């Protein structure tokens, strides 16, 4: 089972992007295996993500081939320049 939650990230003042490292959703499974989710995102790893809303799809597969999925919205909000 995957547990995704929507996330809002601010930009630095006056920037039109946020530097983002995606937090992976929590994963639990009755197989007892330690599972890690993989997610798609606009840019991979510590990348610049532009202002707006992106849909992030995540999935994890247990040792028996059972797959869990979840989707969440990533919102990048601009901060005005001070």
Order of alpha helices (4+ residues) and beta strands (2+ residues): beta-beta-beta-beta-beta-beta-beta-beta
